[in-house]
Amino acid sequence: MSQDTKAADLVFYTNPQSRGNIVHWMLEEIGRPYTLEVLDFTTTMKAPEYLAVNPMGKVPAIRHGGTVVTEAAAICAYLADAFPEAGLAPEPKHRGDYYRWLFFTAACLEPAASNHASGWNPSPDQEMSFGYGSYARVLDTLSAWLERRTYVAGDRFTAADVFLASHLQWGMMTGLIEKRPVFQAYSERHANRPAAKRADEQAEKLTAQQAWKAA
């Protein structure tokens, strides 16, 4: 991969057993050089050096020159805009769908799935107080949108597909998200992209290295 001014100072903070894998895939799709900083959940992620990057003490995060971005959805959107030559942001007429489903995933799918998996769901009276309403409504809404669609926005792969496919793949694998044929077809189609496989292979190596160090 060639060096350039926009990418040579791109730093990625992650842990291979975290949401950082979403951004890892996105970075491989971008195809530009980046520096990988692997952090431990209980030590380096809580150290002053990293808390200066993300006071939440969580990954993923990136530093691009003087810009710091945290939160996986925000990072995906930022990278798509920062490196337009990768073609990971749709043309203007599809931007509404792009932003809608990128943030539906972050604001509705993830919290609904997490709460449901923990054994708690809003009661009918509580649903209006929660942005996602109910777990069933979230899944039904997403299923209806993905039916007969290859991509979540427009006619080509974008950062929104990275984010949504990552969540669906992980959620179905861990039981957080109900396995539905439309979810399986959509996530498997995109998880087989070369960039996704490269990111997975790197994450597996990093996980093995961490296990070896801990032994």
VOMARLUM-244272 format. One record per residue (C-alpha): residue number from 1; y negated, x negated, z negated. Coordinates in steps of 0.5 Angstrom, whole numbers, padded with zeros to 4 digits. Last residue first. Layout:
N
+-------+-------+-------+-------+
| gukol |    yy |    xx |    zz |
+-------+-------+-------+-------+
|   NUM |     Y |     X |     Z |
...
+-------+-------+-------+-------+
# end
This chain:
215
+-------+-------+-------+-------+
| gukol |    yy |    xx |    zz |
+-------+-------+-------+-------+
|   215 |  0036 |  0000 | -0059 |
|   214 |  0028 |  0002 | -0058 |
|   213 |  0027 | -0003 | -0053 |
|   212 |  0033 | -0001 | -0049 |
|   211 |  0031 |  0006 | -0049 |
|   210 |  0024 |  0005 | -0047 |
|   209 |  0027 |  0001 | -0041 |
|   208 |  0031 |  0007 | -0039 |
|   207 |  0026 |  0012 | -0039 |
|   206 |  0021 |  0007 | -0035 |
|   205 |  0027 |  0007 | -0030 |
|   204 |  0028 |  0014 | -0030 |
|   203 |  0020 |  0015 | -0029 |
|   202 |  0020 |  0010 | -0023 |
|   201 |  0026 |  0014 | -0020 |
|   200 |  0023 |  0021 | -0021 |
|   199 |  0016 |  0018 | -0018 |
|   198 |  0020 |  0016 | -0012 |
|   197 |  0023 |  0023 | -0011 |
|   196 |  0017 |  0027 | -0011 |
|   195 |  0014 |  0022 | -0006 |
|   194 |  0020 |  0023 | -0002 |
|   193 |  0019 |  0031 | -0002 |
|   192 |  0026 |  0034 | -0005 |
|   191 |  0022 |  0037 | -0011 |
|   190 |  0018 |  0041 | -0006 |
|   189 |  0024 |  0045 | -0003 |
|   188 |  0027 |  0045 | -0010 |
|   187 |  0021 |  0048 | -0013 |
|   186 |  0020 |  0054 | -0008 |
|   185 |  0028 |  0056 | -0007 |
|   184 |  0029 |  0056 | -0014 |
|   183 |  0023 |  0060 | -0016 |
|   182 |  0025 |  0065 | -0011 |
|   181 |  0032 |  0065 | -0013 |
|   180 |  0030 |  0067 | -0020 |
|   179 |  0031 |  0062 | -0026 |
|   178 |  0027 |  0065 | -0032 |
|   177 |  0022 |  0059 | -0035 |
|   176 |  0023 |  0055 | -0041 |
|   175 |  0030 |  0054 | -0040 |
|   174 |  0030 |  0047 | -0040 |
|   173 |  0032 |  0046 | -0032 |
|   172 |  0028 |  0052 | -0031 |
|   171 |  0021 |  0050 | -0034 |
|   170 |  0022 |  0043 | -0031 |
|   169 |  0023 |  0045 | -0024 |
|   168 |  0018 |  0051 | -0025 |
|   167 |  0013 |  0047 | -0028 |
|   166 |  0013 |  0041 | -0023 |
|   165 |  0013 |  0046 | -0017 |
|   164 |  0007 |  0049 | -0019 |
|   163 |  0003 |  0042 | -0020 |
|   162 |  0005 |  0039 | -0014 |
|   161 |  0004 |  0045 | -0010 |
|   160 | -0003 |  0046 | -0013 |
|   159 | -0004 |  0039 | -0010 |
|   158 | -0003 |  0041 | -0003 |
|   157 |  0003 |  0042 |  0002 |
|   156 |  0001 |  0046 |  0008 |
|   155 |  0000 |  0053 |  0011 |
|   154 | -0005 |  0056 |  0006 |
|   153 | -0004 |  0056 | -0001 |
|   152 |  0002 |  0056 | -0005 |
|   151 |  0006 |  0053 |  0000 |
|   150 |  0013 |  0056 |  0004 |
|   149 |  0011 |  0063 |  0003 |
|   148 |  0016 |  0069 |  0004 |
|   147 |  0016 |  0071 | -0003 |
|   146 |  0011 |  0066 | -0007 |
|   145 |  0006 |  0071 | -0009 |
|   144 |  0011 |  0077 | -0011 |
|   143 |  0015 |  0072 | -0016 |
|   142 |  0008 |  0069 | -0019 |
|   141 |  0006 |  0076 | -0021 |
|   140 |  0013 |  0078 | -0023 |
|   139 |  0013 |  0071 | -0027 |
|   138 |  0007 |  0073 | -0031 |
|   137 |  0008 |  0080 | -0032 |
|   136 |  0014 |  0078 | -0035 |
|   135 |  0011 |  0073 | -0040 |
|   134 |  0006 |  0078 | -0042 |
|   133 | -0002 |  0078 | -0042 |
|   132 | -0003 |  0071 | -0039 |
|   131 | -0010 |  0071 | -0042 |
|   130 | -0008 |  0073 | -0049 |
|   129 | -0012 |  0078 | -0053 |
|   128 | -0011 |  0084 | -0048 |
|   127 | -0003 |  0083 | -0049 |
|   126 | -0004 |  0084 | -0057 |
|   125 | -0003 |  0092 | -0057 |
|   124 |  0003 |  0091 | -0052 |
|   123 |  0006 |  0086 | -0057 |
|   122 |  0005 |  0078 | -0055 |
|   121 |  0011 |  0074 | -0054 |
|   120 |  0015 |  0070 | -0059 |
|   119 |  0021 |  0067 | -0059 |
|   118 |  0019 |  0059 | -0058 |
|   117 |  0022 |  0060 | -0051 |
|   116 |  0017 |  0066 | -0050 |
|   115 |  0011 |  0062 | -0053 |
|   114 |  0012 |  0056 | -0048 |
|   113 |  0013 |  0060 | -0042 |
|   112 |  0007 |  0064 | -0043 |
|   111 |  0003 |  0058 | -0045 |
|   110 |  0005 |  0055 | -0038 |
|   109 |  0005 |  0060 | -0033 |
|   108 | -0002 |  0063 | -0035 |
|   107 | -0007 |  0058 | -0036 |
|   106 | -0004 |  0052 | -0033 |
|   105 |  0000 |  0055 | -0027 |
|   104 | -0006 |  0061 | -0026 |
|   103 | -0010 |  0055 | -0026 |
|   102 | -0007 |  0052 | -0020 |
|   101 | -0005 |  0059 | -0017 |
|   100 | -0013 |  0061 | -0017 |
|    99 | -0015 |  0054 | -0015 |
|    98 | -0011 |  0054 | -0008 |
|    97 | -0012 |  0061 | -0007 |
|    96 | -0019 |  0061 | -0007 |
|    95 | -0019 |  0054 | -0003 |
|    94 | -0015 |  0057 |  0003 |
|    93 | -0021 |  0058 |  0007 |
|    92 | -0024 |  0051 |  0005 |
|    91 | -0019 |  0047 |  0008 |
|    90 | -0013 |  0045 |  0003 |
|    89 | -0013 |  0039 | -0002 |
|    88 | -0008 |  0035 | -0001 |
|    87 | -0009 |  0032 |  0006 |
|    86 | -0008 |  0024 |  0003 |
|    85 | -0015 |  0022 |  0007 |
|    84 | -0019 |  0027 |  0002 |
|    83 | -0017 |  0021 | -0004 |
|    82 | -0022 |  0023 | -0009 |
|    81 | -0022 |  0031 | -0008 |
|    80 | -0014 |  0031 | -0008 |
|    79 | -0014 |  0026 | -0014 |
|    78 | -0019 |  0031 | -0018 |
|    77 | -0015 |  0037 | -0017 |
|    76 | -0009 |  0033 | -0019 |
|    75 | -0012 |  0030 | -0025 |
|    74 | -0015 |  0037 | -0027 |
|    73 | -0008 |  0040 | -0027 |
|    72 | -0005 |  0035 | -0031 |
|    71 | -0010 |  0035 | -0037 |
|    70 | -0015 |  0029 | -0037 |
|    69 | -0020 |  0025 | -0033 |
|    68 | -0024 |  0019 | -0034 |
|    67 | -0029 |  0017 | -0029 |
|    66 | -0032 |  0010 | -0029 |
|    65 | -0027 |  0007 | -0024 |
|    64 | -0022 |  0012 | -0024 |
|    63 | -0019 |  0012 | -0031 |
|    62 | -0013 |  0017 | -0031 |
|    61 | -0010 |  0021 | -0037 |
|    60 | -0003 |  0024 | -0038 |
|    59 | -0002 |  0024 | -0044 |
|    58 | -0004 |  0026 | -0051 |
|    57 | -0008 |  0023 | -0056 |
|    56 | -0013 |  0028 | -0056 |
|    55 | -0019 |  0023 | -0056 |
|    54 | -0017 |  0021 | -0049 |
|    53 | -0020 |  0015 | -0047 |
|    52 | -0023 |  0012 | -0053 |
|    51 | -0017 |  0015 | -0056 |
|    50 | -0013 |  0010 | -0052 |
|    49 | -0016 |  0004 | -0055 |
|    48 | -0016 |  0007 | -0062 |
|    47 | -0009 |  0008 | -0062 |
|    46 | -0005 |  0014 | -0062 |
|    45 | -0002 |  0014 | -0056 |
|    44 |  0000 |  0007 | -0057 |
|    43 |  0004 |  0009 | -0063 |
|    42 |  0007 |  0015 | -0064 |
|    41 |  0008 |  0018 | -0057 |
|    40 |  0009 |  0011 | -0054 |
|    39 |  0004 |  0009 | -0048 |
|    38 |  0006 |  0007 | -0041 |
|    37 |  0000 |  0004 | -0037 |
|    36 |  0001 |  0004 | -0030 |
|    35 | -0004 |  0001 | -0025 |
|    34 | -0005 |  0005 | -0019 |
|    33 | -0005 |  0003 | -0011 |
|    32 | -0006 |  0009 | -0006 |
|    31 |  0000 |  0013 | -0003 |
|    30 | -0004 |  0020 | -0005 |
|    29 |  0003 |  0023 | -0006 |
|    28 |  0006 |  0018 | -0010 |
|    27 |  0000 |  0019 | -0015 |
|    26 |  0001 |  0027 | -0015 |
|    25 |  0008 |  0025 | -0017 |
|    24 |  0006 |  0021 | -0023 |
|    23 |  0001 |  0026 | -0024 |
|    22 |  0007 |  0031 | -0025 |
|    21 |  0011 |  0026 | -0029 |
|    20 |  0005 |  0025 | -0034 |
|    19 |  0007 |  0032 | -0037 |
|    18 |  0012 |  0028 | -0041 |
|    17 |  0018 |  0024 | -0042 |
|    16 |  0016 |  0018 | -0037 |
|    15 |  0010 |  0017 | -0042 |
|    14 |  0003 |  0016 | -0038 |
|    13 | -0004 |  0013 | -0037 |
|    12 | -0005 |  0012 | -0030 |
|    11 | -0011 |  0007 | -0028 |
|    10 | -0014 |  0007 | -0021 |
|     9 | -0019 |  0001 | -0020 |
|     8 | -0016 | -0001 | -0014 |
|     7 | -0016 |  0006 | -0011 |
|     6 | -0023 |  0007 | -0009 |
|     5 | -0025 |  0000 | -0007 |
|     4 | -0019 | -0001 | -0003 |
|     3 | -0012 | -0004 | -0003 |
|     2 | -0007 | -0003 |  0002 |
|     1 |  0000 |  0000 |  0000 |
+-------+-------+-------+-------+
# end
